[in-house]
Amino acid sequence: MASGLVSRDRESSAIAMVFLGLTVALVTGVPLGTWISQSFGWQATFLGVVLLGVIGLIASAVLVPSNLPQSASPSLRAQARVLTSPRLLLVYLITALGYGGNFIAFTYLAPMLTDVTGLSAGAVSLVILLYGASVAVGNILGGRLADRMGPVPALTLIFAGLAVLLAAFGLALPHPVAAVAVVALWGGFAFANVPPLQAYVVQIARQVSPDAVDVASGLNIGAFNLGIALGRPWAGRGRQFGPHRRTLHRRAHCCSEHWPHSAVRPAGRADQGHCCGLKRSKPVCQNRQTGPSGRDEV
């Protein structure tokens, strides 16, 4: 619908405006809903969702033109051409892997900032809000970049920048200022690729199956959600790697005596020195001692 309201040279910017709400809500909606629930009760969160839904319904009825051209429902053959197009399948794979990889890191953003960087819980909330603001800016700039350069050059530049930032984040984690600066840029690059990817899908679908452009566009949204869904489980698998894995293990999971039914329960017993899949000289949760610095020593 968004691409049909504007000229071809502004499609990416129009798509960016549509996805602006989705991307910002995805990043900021969960912490905002959590804060509302903690402050006013969980019922208030659901009432807020209902209120926003009503506002969206009224806005759609008032603002969306009623004379938009309606295309005929695509035939099964047209939809099959979408599902069997190698070019479209490649874009769907890029979408799923791109967002799956991004959410592997985003899943552990809060514990990394608290346990590795040393930020307080309140400071972490502000950093996540900064990430959300960067997402909004990156979404709009990504659409404009795709309009100016074309989807493929824009995606090449955006994904290259995202890879550099994710690598730099691991190095910047012990340094608060550097870590916050990387997070501020990371959000923009992470979601700047939404408009180019969607615009590229629309372009390919017009060549492969003109009658099923909406189907192709919808499948790309499915790939987006699939990447997010698969990224979080892989984040759990990847927590055992990297220079900060011990700290993240302590944060994400503790000894089996604290979570006796945890799926990540260690293979050995806690009294044998095993905790969270790591073998230590002393059990982490049972033999804590306070050192001269006032910190727990294990």
Solvent accessible surface area in square Angstrom, and as a share of the most:
residue,aa,sasa,rsa
1,M,141,0.63
2,A,17,0.13
3,S,22,0.14
4,G,58,0.56
5,L,89,0.44
6,V,45,0.26
7,S,63,0.41
8,R,170,0.62
9,D,97,0.50
10,R,146,0.53
11,E,6,0.03
12,S,5,0.03
13,S,30,0.19
14,A,17,0.13
15,I,8,0.04
16,A,1,0.01
17,M,114,0.51
18,V,94,0.54
19,F,22,0.09
20,L,39,0.20
21,G,48,0.46
22,L,73,0.37
23,T,0,0.00
24,V,43,0.24
25,A,57,0.44
26,L,55,0.27
27,V,4,0.02
28,T,25,0.14
29,G,32,0.31
30,V,109,0.63
31,P,48,0.30
32,L,101,0.50
33,G,16,0.15
34,T,65,0.38
35,W,143,0.50
36,I,43,0.22
37,S,37,0.24
38,Q,145,0.64
39,S,59,0.38
40,F,139,0.58
41,G,25,0.24
42,W,154,0.54
43,Q,95,0.42
44,A,27,0.21
45,T,31,0.18
46,F,128,0.53
47,L,123,0.61
48,G,26,0.25
49,V,94,0.54
50,V,93,0.53
51,L,109,0.54
52,L,124,0.62
53,G,46,0.44
54,V,70,0.40
55,I,94,0.48
56,G,35,0.33
57,L,128,0.64
58,I,101,0.51
59,A,39,0.30
60,S,59,0.38
61,A,82,0.63
62,V,110,0.63
63,L,138,0.69
64,V,57,0.33
65,P,59,0.37
66,S,121,0.78
67,N,129,0.66
68,L,33,0.16
69,P,121,0.76
70,Q,161,0.72
71,S,94,0.60
72,A,89,0.69
73,S,105,0.68
74,P,36,0.23
75,S,66,0.43
76,L,149,0.74
77,R,185,0.67
78,A,1,0.01
79,Q,55,0.25
80,A,47,0.36
81,R,92,0.34
82,V,0,0.00
83,L,99,0.49
84,T,96,0.56
85,S,8,0.05
86,P,105,0.66
87,R,111,0.40
88,L,0,0.00
89,L,84,0.42
90,L,103,0.51
91,V,3,0.02
92,Y,23,0.09
93,L,95,0.47
94,I,61,0.31
95,T,2,0.01
96,A,15,0.12
97,L,118,0.59
98,G,16,0.15
99,Y,2,0.01
100,G,8,0.07
101,G,33,0.32
102,N,2,0.01
103,F,3,0.01
104,I,67,0.34
105,A,23,0.18
106,F,30,0.12
107,T,45,0.26
108,Y,27,0.10
109,L,2,0.01
110,A,36,0.28
111,P,19,0.12
112,M,20,0.09
113,L,0,0.00
114,T,30,0.17
115,D,56,0.29
116,V,27,0.16
117,T,11,0.06
118,G,58,0.55
119,L,34,0.17
120,S,73,0.47
121,A,79,0.61
122,G,47,0.45
123,A,32,0.25
124,V,8,0.05
125,S,61,0.39
126,L,121,0.60
127,V,10,0.05
128,I,27,0.13
129,L,95,0.48
130,L,71,0.35
131,Y,0,0.00
132,G,1,0.01
133,A,58,0.45
134,S,16,0.10
135,V,0,0.00
136,A,26,0.20
137,V,86,0.49
138,G,6,0.05
139,N,0,0.00
140,I,53,0.27
141,L,99,0.49
142,G,1,0.01
143,G,0,0.00
144,R,150,0.55
145,L,46,0.23
146,A,4,0.03
147,D,49,0.25
148,R,211,0.77
149,M,83,0.37
150,G,20,0.19
151,P,15,0.09
152,V,73,0.42
153,P,59,0.37
154,A,0,0.00
155,L,15,0.08
156,T,89,0.52
157,L,95,0.47
158,I,5,0.02
159,F,50,0.21
160,A,55,0.42
161,G,16,0.15
162,L,9,0.05
163,A,61,0.47
164,V,102,0.59
165,L,19,0.09
166,L,53,0.26
167,A,69,0.54
168,A,33,0.26
169,F,7,0.03
170,G,32,0.31
171,L,148,0.74
172,A,10,0.07
173,L,3,0.02
174,P,64,0.40
175,H,107,0.48
176,P,63,0.40
177,V,129,0.74
178,A,41,0.32
179,A,0,0.00
180,V,42,0.24
181,A,53,0.41
182,V,17,0.10
183,V,0,0.00
184,A,27,0.21
185,L,100,0.50
186,W,0,0.00
187,G,0,0.00
188,G,11,0.11
189,F,69,0.29
190,A,1,0.00
191,F,1,0.00
192,A,9,0.07
193,N,1,0.01
194,V,8,0.05
195,P,0,0.00
196,P,0,0.00
197,L,2,0.01
198,Q,10,0.04
199,A,1,0.01
200,Y,45,0.17
201,V,0,0.00
202,V,6,0.04
203,Q,71,0.31
204,I,1,0.01
205,A,0,0.00
206,R,63,0.23
207,Q,125,0.55
208,V,42,0.24
209,S,0,0.00
210,P,84,0.53
211,D,91,0.47
212,A,1,0.00
213,V,28,0.16
214,D,102,0.53
215,V,41,0.24
216,A,0,0.00
217,S,24,0.15
218,G,41,0.39
219,L,63,0.31
220,N,6,0.03
221,I,48,0.24
222,G,39,0.37
223,A,9,0.07
224,F,8,0.03
225,N,79,0.41
226,L,96,0.48
227,G,2,0.02
228,I,20,0.10
229,A,59,0.46
230,L,93,0.46
231,G,1,0.01
232,R,110,0.40
233,P,80,0.51
234,W,145,0.51
235,A,2,0.02
236,G,21,0.21
237,R,152,0.56
238,G,32,0.31
239,R,41,0.15
240,Q,94,0.42
241,F,142,0.59
242,G,37,0.36
243,P,115,0.72
244,H,38,0.17
245,R,87,0.32
246,R,110,0.40
247,T,36,0.21
248,L,16,0.08
249,H,8,0.03
250,R,96,0.35
251,R,132,0.48
252,A,36,0.28
253,H,49,0.22
254,C,29,0.17
255,C,0,0.00
256,S,14,0.09
257,E,90,0.40
258,H,105,0.47
259,W,143,0.50
260,P,68,0.42
261,H,175,0.78
262,S,33,0.21
263,A,111,0.86
264,V,43,0.25
265,R,134,0.49
266,P,13,0.08
267,A,119,0.92
268,G,22,0.21
269,R,154,0.56
270,A,12,0.09
271,D,78,0.40
272,Q,112,0.50
273,G,3,0.03
274,H,46,0.21
275,C,4,0.02
276,C,11,0.06
277,G,61,0.58
278,L,25,0.13
279,K,149,0.63
280,R,35,0.13
281,S,112,0.72
282,K,88,0.37
283,P,13,0.08
284,V,3,0.01
285,C,18,0.11
286,Q,91,0.41
287,N,64,0.33
288,R,105,0.38
289,Q,104,0.46
290,T,98,0.57
291,G,11,0.11
292,P,144,0.90
293,S,90,0.58
294,G,54,0.52
295,R,187,0.68
296,D,83,0.43
297,E,90,0.40
298,V,62,0.36
